[in-house]
Amino acid sequence: MENDETKARPIEILGMLFTALVGIITLIFSYRSPETGVSLLIGIFIVIGVYFLTDFLIAIAKRKLAQIDKNTQDISIIKKELKELNDRLNFHSEIARLKARVEHMENESRKRKGAIDPRIVILIILVILLFLYLRTIGLI
């Protein structure tokens, strides 16, 4: 595959054809009048110089614009990644906040040493009811 810079562009082909045409015209007029041929030859050199200078400046501008487009795309990708990272950091801060709340609740539950477990109360009631049942039956 050819690179974009090595591929002949239509404007370059047109410039080469124009240069060849002007060269042929110069040869024809140089046989008729040498002064006209020299002035045409100087004009050809000036036009060719202006053409290549313009082509060079356009190529530089295109490269710079392509680099600006690439930088714009890179910046948008970086913005997306930064937003994702920010969302992750917010998620981590929420997790840290929830961990702190759970730890606080665990500390509060450890501080209550006088609290009775409801299962123990239910077991005591069951034992009392069993004792009353056994007494009404007459086993105790």
DAQUI-V912044 format. One record per helix or strand of 3 or more residues. SS is the DSSP state (A for helix, B for strand). FROM is the first residue (numbers start at 1). LEN is the number of residues. Records with the same first field share a line. If there is no record, write none. Layout:
SS->FROM-LEN ; FROM-LEN
This chain:
A->10-23 ; 34-78 ; 118-20
